[in-house]
Amino acid sequence: MARDELAGAIARLDREQVLSLLEERLQGGSKPMEIIGSLQEGMVEVGKLFEKGDFFLSELIFCGEIMKEAMAVLEPRLAAGERQYRGTVVIGTVKGDIHDLGKNIVVMLLKGAGYEVVDLGVDVAPERFVQAAREAKSPLVAMSMLLTSAMGTMKECVQAVKGSDLGAKVLIGGPIIDEKVMEFSGADYGSAIASDATRIAEKVFGTA
Ligand code: B12
């Protein structure tokens, strides 16, 4: 199969090419989530080059900046769903982790599906998740995590919400979420796919 051109452009950190291919795809009728899939494929490649030592942190940062620009173009299209209010979801990237591009996609999808979102940002401590869920009376707290080293704090975040009197459900997400991580953390739901957030929210809010 031919290599995805957009994925290749982001892996080469070719900003101009990424932005022009993005416009081309949109004009050609591609869905925003398909385009995000290509961008993500390229970012995984960047991650591998970083692991091998071919790329340095500066390249990782630049890759993140290109993705942010691409997301700014895609955001209005992702959030253009129905706007009927369904409830509030609290979300954040767990303490020790500052990756937020995936979380931001989840935020957009939830907003597009009609949920209000309290976005706590990155490096979020356990007690902030609890406090925000209490204030927003939110039945669903979503957490993002990319770093293996943040696994311990992610568990603390999950346990803080589950151990409180809130009765809120916890959804954890990110590329390294699997059954083992689910078991370790004690979360109610887990997924490596952004669009699962709306499916799970529908279940929790009873709007399915
Ligand atoms: C860009 C990037 C950065 C940027 C982040 C910019 C930003 N604003 O987010 C910067 C430069 C800051 C960065 C820093 C670091 N990074 Co980094 N980074 C990446 C890179 C290249 C891409 C990540 C990304 O944004 N992908 C695109 C998004 C869209 O994908 P995503 O986050 O996976 O999200 C999708 C799903 O996972 C899911 N999802 C995500 N969250 C949620 C939440 C919910 C609720 C749900 C349902 C779904 C969901 O939906 C999204 C869409 O499908 C990855 C490589 C890779 N393989 O991913 C490394 C990577 C994640 N980084 C890594 C490392 C090691 C680091 C550093 C420690 C490097 C260093 N030595 O300092 C620091 C850590 C800083 C910190 N404390 O967090 C490693 C992590 C290894 C590990 N498993 O522990 C990776 C895998 C690179 C590698 N192969 O070595 N990084």
Residues whose N, C-alpha, C, O or C-beta is under 5 A from the ligand:
A	BS01	B12	Q40 M43 V44 V46 G47 K48 F50 E51 L57 L60 I61 G64 G96 D97 I98 H99 D100 L101 G102 K103 I105 V106 A142 M143 S144 M145 L146 L147 T148 S149 L171 I172 G173 G174 P175 S191 A192 I193 A194 D196 A197
